[in-house]
Amino acid sequence: MANRTRIPNESDMDPSRRGVIAAAGLFSAALAVPVFAADAYAAEANPVLPGKQTVRIGAGQVESVRKMTDRIADILDEFGGAHARPMAAAFLVNTVVPWLRAEATDAVRRDMWAAASDLVYLTGWMAMYERDHGTAQTYYLKALKLANRAEDHVTYCRTLRGMSLQASNLGYGPPALTLAASAAEAAPKAGPRLKAFLTGQQAHATAMVGDHRRARNLLAATESALMQADNRRESIGGYDQSAYAFHVAHVLYEGRDLPGSISALHQALKVQPANERQGSVHFHGVLAQRQLEYGHLDAACDSWTRFLEDYEHVSSARGDEHFDTMRLRLKPHKSARAVRQLAPRINEVARLKA
């Protein structure tokens, strides 16, 4: 079978009809898209060559990729991207790439493309979270190509949504909205959880460009879709009440409702799964900054205390960024009692991280 598979519904699958990638200045059309080994971690890992090369793959190899993706996602949640991403990169280079080149039936090859696109998307998401944005872009674009070959609408849309999240994290509202809207349009048969996953990001991006009424309508649609979703946990593209509340917090913050945003962040943390340490680090870091912005220094210090509890065990560039922001923001308040009480713990964690 040829490596290029014609997509029956190209108008849905191809975002270029709206100039999606071209419209986002940060996603350069000239960006090289290497085979997976571009990740710096993979290059430094001195990959171990397998003892016997697989020349033909079947359903078992596809299932191995899916299970490994799930395991890496669990490690990401609990210990952070700095631990999980090298594992993903090494597995891609040493195992998945040879399997993509191996012989297979047409059906198995499509399934392998789909499974690989999920893992590449996750690796790109981790690179984005680790603030390695150029590498994240290469992974995202590769994930789009693999999903396109596999005729996998779900991963295709999730990847567009990931690109939107990256744009919004960098402060680019219009590209974030274009990408989020394209992701939603490209998923005409999305199930309720995927719909919530897509429209939640769309709501945030819409608020970033100042369309607050539409952002609230999209939040309502997100909540409605989430209520219809089953309770199955999805390691890739999972969306739950905690993620929804976090999007509510973003939308309210863009609308200058600071107390409402703080309240939504409290709700996001209240319903957040206990094993999601990396998410807890980020949520507490954001909450503390907004509490300080609102003038509640004691509450901010309490949130930063909780942030430090998880940050000590998580290796994450975004966590490091929150830690540096905390120290910077607290400097003007160093004589306050809450800050003096927190200072020894900050210094202890700084020593551990050093």
N, C-alpha and C positions, 0 to 999 in steps of 0.2 A: 504493500500500500504506500502511496506517495505521502510525504510528510505534510502536504498541504491539503486540507479538507475543506471543501466548499461549504459555507454556512448557508443553510436554506433561507434564514431570515436575517440577511445582512443589515437591513435597515434598522433592526432592533439592536443587533450585536455591535455594530461599528459606530463608536462615538465620534468618529471624524466628521460625520455629517453635521455635527454642531461645532466642529473645530475644537473639541474638548482639549486634546493634548496641546494643540497649537495655541489655544487661548490662554493656557496657564503658563505664564512666562517662566515660572520656576521649573517646568517640565520641558527642558530644551529638546527640540526635535533633533539636534545634532548629537545628543547624548548617546554614547556607545552602549549597546546592550550586549554584553558578553555572555557566554555560557557561564553557568553559575559560579565558577571559580573566581570571579572578580572580587568576592568578599575578602577583605584583608585578613580576617580571622582564618579563612580557609587556606590562604597562601602561607600563613605562618605556622600552620598546624602540622606540616610534614605528613601529609596523608599516608596512611598505611594501605598498600595495594592489596586487594583480595587475593587469596591463594589460588582461586580458580574462577575465571571469568564466566559470567552468565551470558550465554549466547542466545538463549530463548527464554522469554518470560511468559508467565501465565497469571491467573487470578491471585495466586499466592503472593507474588511480588507486589501487585497492586495493593493488596490488603496490608502488606508490610509497610508500605509508604504511608498509608492512612493511619495505621496504629502508631508509627513513629511520629507522625505529625501530632497526634493526640498527646503522646508522652511529652513532646517538646513544649506543647502549649501548657501542659500542667506544670512543667519546670519553670516556664516563663512566669506563670501566675505566682508561684511560691517563692522563687529565688531571683527573678529578674532576667532581663534580656542579655546581660553581659555573660551569664552562664548558659542560657538556652541558645543564643544565636550561634556561637561556635559549633555547638552540636549539630544544629540545622545545616550550617554551611558545610561541615565535614561530611554529613550524610548525603547531601546533595552531590558533592564532588565525587565521593568515593563509591556511592551506591546508585543514586538515582540517575545520574548522567549515563553510566554504562547501561542501565536498564532501558533508558529512553532510546539507546542506539541498538538494543538487542532485537532479535526477531520476535514477532508476535502476530497473533491474529488481528484483524482490523478492530474487533470489539475490545480486545485486551489493550491494544495500543491506545485507543481513545480513552479507556479507563485510566491508563497510566498517565496520559497527558493531563487528565482531570485531577488525579491524585497529586501529581507533581505541581500543578498550578496552585493547589491549596497550600502546599508546603512552601513554595516560592513566595506566595502572597504573605504567609506568616513570617517568613524571613525578612521580607521587605518591611512589614509592620514593625518588627523588632529593630531593624536598622533605623527606621523613622523615630521610634521611641528612644533609641540611643543617640539621637540627634545627628546621625550619619545620613543626611538627607540625599546626597548624590547617590550613594549606594542603594538607598531605599527606592529611588526612582528607577534604577536599573532592574531591580527585582520586580517592582510593580509592572513595568513594561513587559518583562519576560513572562510574568504570570498572566497578563492579558493575552499574549500570543499563545501560550499553552492552552488557556481556557478557550480561546477562539478555535484552535485546532480540535479540541475535544467537544466542541459545541456545548460547553458547560456555562449556561447563563448565570448560574448562581455565583461561581467563583469570579466570573467576569465582572458582575455587578459589585461583588464585595471588594474587588480590587479597585474599581473606580471610586468606590466609597472610601477606601483607604487612601487613595490619592487626594480625595477631597479633605479628609482629616488632616493629612500632611499640610495641605495648603492653608487650612484654617489655623493649625498650630503655628504656622509661620506668619499669620496675620493677613493672608491674601483672601479677602472675602469673595470678590467676584469669581476668581478661578475655583474656589471651594464650592461655591453655589453651582457653577456650571458642571463641575464633576459630579456633585451630589445629585443634581437633577438628571444628568445623563444616566447615572446608576439606577435611579428609580424608573426612568423611561425604558431602560434596557431589560427590565425584569417584569414583563407583563403578566407572568404567571407566578409571581413570588408568593410564597406561603406567608402566614401572618408574622412569624418571627423575623424573616428576612425583610418583609415590608417595614416592620418597626425599626430594624437595624438601619435601613436606608433612609426612611423619613425622619428619624431622629437626627441624623447628621444633616439632612436637608434643612431641618428646622434651625439648627445652629447656624449654618451658612447663610440662610435667609435673614436671620437676625443680624448677622454681621454686616449685611448690606443695607440695613435699616428698615426692612419690610417686616415690622413687628407683628402686624395683624396676621399676615400670612404665616409667619413663624409660629404663632400661637395655634393657628388652624392645623399646621403640620404636627405640632405637638399633640393635639387632640387626636389626629389620625394615628399617630405613633402609639398613644396609649390604648386606643381602640384595638389596633392590630395586636398589641402585646397581650391584651386580655383574651384574645382568641387563640393565642399560641399554646401549645402543649407544654408540659414541664420537662421535656427532654433537654439535657444539658449538651450544648454544642461547643466543642473546643475551638472551632474556627468560626468566626462570625456570630458567636453567641450574643444574645441581647436579652437583658433582664430588667427588672424594676430598678436596680441600682444604676445601670447605664442610662435608663430613661430619666431618672431623677437628675443625673449628672447633666444630661442635655437640657432639662428644664432649667437647671442652674445657669448654664451657658446663655440660654435665651433670655432669661431674666436679667442677667448681668449686662448683656448687650443692650437691653432696654433700660438700663440705669436703675434697676430695682435691686439694689445691693442687699437689703435685708431679706428679700424674697429669694435671692440667689443663695444666701447663706443658709436659709431654712431648707432649700432643696438639696444642698450639699449634705446637711445633717441627715436628711432622709436617705440620700444615696449611700451614706456610710452605714446607716441603720440596717439596711437590707442587703448590704454587700456580703457575698459569701466569705466565710472565715478564712479560706485558703488563698484568697486573692491578695497577697501581701503587696505585690507591686502596685495594684490598683489602690490599695489603702494608702500607700506612700504618696501617690499622686493626689488622691482626693483630699487627704489631710493637709498636704502642702498647699493646695489651692484654697481650701477652707481657711487656713491660718492667714494667708495673704489677704483674703477678702475681709476677714474679721478685723485685721489690723487696719485695713483701708477704711472700715466703718468706725474705727476708733475704739474697738474693744480689745485692748492689749492683753488683759488677763485671759480672755477666751482664746485669743490667738496663741498665747503661750501654752495653754492647755492642749490645743490642737497640734502644736509643734511637738509637745511632749509625746503625744500619740504617734505623730509622724516618726519621731526618733526610734520608738519601740520597734517599728517595722523596718525602717531604713537600715538599722544596724544589721539586719539579716538579708537585705536585698542588694544586689549589685546592679545598678541602673544609672545610666548617664542622666536621665531625667530626675532621678532621686538626688544625684549629686547637685544638679542645678537647683532643686528645691532647697537643699542644705545650704548652698552658697547664698541663695536669696534670703533665707532665714537669718543667717548671720549678718548680712548687709542691712536688712530691714530693722533688726533689733539694735543695731549700733546706736542710733539716736536715743534709745530708751534704756541704755545699759544701767542707769541708776535706779530704774523702777524695780520694785520688790520681785515681781513675777519674773522679770528677766534675770535678776541676780540669782534667783532660785533655779532657773533653767540652765544657767551658764555652765555649771560643773558637768551636767549631762551632755551638753553640746561639746565640751572639750573632750569628754570621754569618748564619744562617738567619733570625733575628729581624729583622735589617736588611733582608734580601731581601724578607721578607713585609710589612714596614712600607711 
